[in-house]
């Protein structure tokens, strides 16, 4: 598909085709759909995109997407503030939130440790996570990471905020990079907080409706090791 009836049309198709999972044919259908809409609908669509770029921000506490300085989850007094669920990105936060099973807070890392991609701990939102777990905030409110695998010595006054965070849930993908990130975070949190915090990871096993013969060996093995009592396998 190399020829277009309009240069503007071609530019619109090219922009839509840069979206994840959108090829040229899908982009053409989207642009044609917009052209069939009323001018008001198309204008509203464009204005929403502009507002998204200009006005969306990241929560200063958890790095979730927000319209304000503090996101709606962090600002909700009904949330359990003793729980912090660590996720890779906002998509994972939405996935956990859509289960309606979790009522704690979140922390978005903004990625996972991946040396092959040049992503180390200093590229992630780790300092702010540590800052949520300890008090008073050292070094003018920041935990400084000297390099990818070492934290600078902290003042002796560093201690946990009593009665705030009691458990940190590592909800990262079960990949080599995800497991590396969990290992790094747990090591650093234990280094700073000792045994005052419970560190946990999400359960891993066979999905409901899956056949055992199609499960990979690692997943099946973890399902056996992390088995639960029979009476706990039913929702109460």
C-alpha positions in Angstrom: 0.0 0.0 0.0 2.2 2.8 -1.3 -0.1 5.3 -3.0 -2.6 7.5 -1.1 -5.1 10.0 -2.4 -3.9 12.7 0.0 -0.6 13.7 1.6 -2.5 14.6 4.8 -4.3 11.2 4.7 -0.9 9.5 4.3 0.6 11.4 7.2 -2.3 10.4 9.4 -2.0 6.7 8.4 1.8 6.8 9.1 1.2 8.2 12.6 -1.5 5.7 13.5 0.7 2.9 12.2 3.3 3.8 14.9 1.0 2.6 17.6 1.7 -0.9 19.1 0.1 -3.7 17.1 -1.2 -1.4 14.4 -0.2 -2.1 10.8 -0.7 0.1 7.7 -4.1 -1.6 6.8 -5.4 -1.1 10.3 -4.2 2.5 10.3 -6.0 3.1 7.1 -9.3 1.8 8.6 -8.9 4.0 11.7 -8.2 7.1 9.6 -11.2 6.4 7.3 -13.4 5.8 10.5 -12.4 9.2 11.8 -13.2 10.9 8.5 -16.7 9.4 8.6 -17.3 10.9 12.1 -18.9 14.3 12.6 -16.4 17.2 12.9 -17.3 17.6 16.5 -16.5 14.0 17.4 -13.2 14.1 15.5 -12.3 17.4 17.1 -13.1 16.0 20.6 -10.9 13.0 19.8 -8.0 15.3 18.8 -8.4 17.5 21.8 -8.4 14.5 24.1 -5.1 13.3 22.7 -3.6 16.8 23.1 -4.8 16.9 26.8 -3.4 13.5 27.3 0.1 14.7 26.2 0.0 18.1 27.9 -1.9 17.4 31.2 -1.2 13.7 32.2 1.4 13.4 35.0 2.8 10.8 37.3 1.8 10.5 40.9 4.7 11.7 43.1 4.2 8.9 45.5 3.7 5.8 43.4 4.4 6.9 39.8 0.9 5.9 38.7 -0.8 8.0 35.9 -2.7 10.8 37.4 -4.5 14.1 36.6 -3.2 15.6 39.8 -0.1 15.6 41.9 -1.3 12.6 43.9 -3.2 9.8 42.1 -6.7 8.8 43.2 -5.5 5.5 44.7 -2.9 7.1 46.9 -5.4 9.8 47.9 -8.1 7.2 48.8 -8.3 7.0 52.6 -10.1 3.7 52.4 -7.0 1.9 50.9 -4.9 -0.3 53.2 -1.7 1.7 53.6 0.1 -1.2 55.2 0.4 -2.9 51.8 2.5 -1.8 48.9 2.3 -3.8 45.6 5.3 -3.3 43.4 4.6 -3.5 39.7 6.6 -3.0 36.5 4.4 -0.5 34.8 0.9 1.0 34.8 -0.5 -1.8 32.7 0.3 -4.2 35.5 -1.2 -1.9 38.1 -4.5 -1.8 36.1 -4.4 -5.6 35.8 -4.1 -6.1 39.6 -6.7 -3.3 40.2 -9.2 -4.9 37.8 -9.2 -8.1 39.9 -11.0 -6.2 42.7 -9.1 -8.4 45.2 -6.5 -5.9 46.3 -7.1 -2.8 48.4 -3.6 -1.6 49.2 -1.3 0.9 47.6 1.0 0.5 44.6 4.5 1.4 43.4 5.3 1.5 39.7 9.0 0.8 39.0 8.8 2.0 35.4 10.5 -1.1 34.1 12.7 -4.0 35.3 16.4 -4.6 35.5 17.6 -5.7 32.1 21.4 -5.5 31.5 20.9 -6.5 27.8 18.7 -3.4 27.3 21.0 -1.2 29.4 18.5 -0.9 32.2 19.9 -1.0 35.7 18.5 -0.2 39.2 19.4 3.5 38.8 17.0 3.7 35.8 14.0 2.6 37.8 11.8 4.2 40.5 13.7 2.4 43.3 14.9 5.3 45.4 11.3 6.6 45.8 10.2 3.0 46.8 12.8 2.8 49.5 11.9 6.4 50.6 8.3 5.2 51.3 9.6 2.4 53.6 12.0 4.3 55.8 12.0 7.5 57.9 13.3 10.1 58.4 14.2 10.4 54.7 18.0 10.5 54.6 20.1 12.7 52.4 17.5 15.4 52.0 14.7 13.0 51.3 16.4 10.6 48.9 18.1 7.3 49.1 21.1 7.5 46.8 22.2 4.5 44.8 26.0 4.6 44.3 25.9 2.2 41.5 23.7 -0.5 40.1 24.4 -2.9 43.0 25.3 -0.8 46.0 23.6 1.8 48.3 25.6 4.5 50.0 25.9 4.3 53.8 22.8 5.8 55.5 22.7 7.8 58.7 22.2 5.8 61.9 18.9 7.5 62.5 17.3 5.6 59.6 14.3 3.6 60.8 11.0 2.3 59.7 7.8 4.4 59.9 5.9 2.6 62.7 2.6 1.2 61.6 2.7 2.3 58.0 4.1 -0.2 55.5 4.0 -3.7 56.8 4.2 -5.8 53.7 5.7 -5.2 50.2 4.2 -7.5 47.5 6.5 -8.1 44.5 4.1 -8.4 41.5 6.6 -8.7 38.7 6.5 -11.0 35.7 8.0 -14.4 36.3 10.9 -13.9 33.8 14.6 -13.9 34.3 14.6 -10.1 34.3 11.6 -10.0 36.7 13.2 -12.4 39.1 16.5 -10.5 39.0 14.6 -7.3 39.9 12.7 -9.0 42.8 16.0 -10.4 44.1 17.7 -7.0 43.9 14.7 -5.2 45.6 14.4 -7.7 48.4 18.1 -7.6 49.1 18.1 -3.8 49.4 14.9 -3.6 51.4 16.2 -6.2 53.8 19.5 -4.3 54.0 17.7 -1.1 55.1 14.7 -2.4 57.0 15.8 -5.7 58.4 13.0 -8.0 59.4 10.5 -5.2 60.1 8.8 -5.7 56.7 7.2 -8.8 55.2 8.3 -9.3 51.6 6.1 -11.5 49.4 5.7 -12.4 45.8 2.5 -13.2 43.9 1.7 -17.0 43.6 2.8 -18.8 40.4 1.2 -21.8 39.0 -1.3 -23.3 36.5 -4.0 -21.0 35.2 -7.6 -22.0 35.7 -8.8 -23.9 32.6 -5.3 -24.9 31.5 -4.3 -28.5 30.7 -1.3 -29.8 32.6 0.2 -31.4 29.5 0.6 -27.9 27.9 2.2 -26.3 31.0 5.9 -25.7 30.9 8.1 -27.6 33.3 9.1 -24.5 35.4 5.4 -23.4 35.9 4.3 -26.9 36.7 7.2 -27.4 39.1 6.4 -24.2 41.0 2.7 -25.2 41.2 3.8 -28.4 42.9 6.2 -26.6 45.3 3.6 -23.9 46.1 0.7 -26.3 46.6 -2.1 -25.2 49.0 -4.4 -27.2 51.3 -7.4 -28.6 49.4 -9.9 -26.6 51.5 -8.1 -23.4 50.5 -8.6 -24.0 46.8 -12.3 -22.9 47.0 -13.4 -19.3 47.5 -15.2 -18.8 50.7 
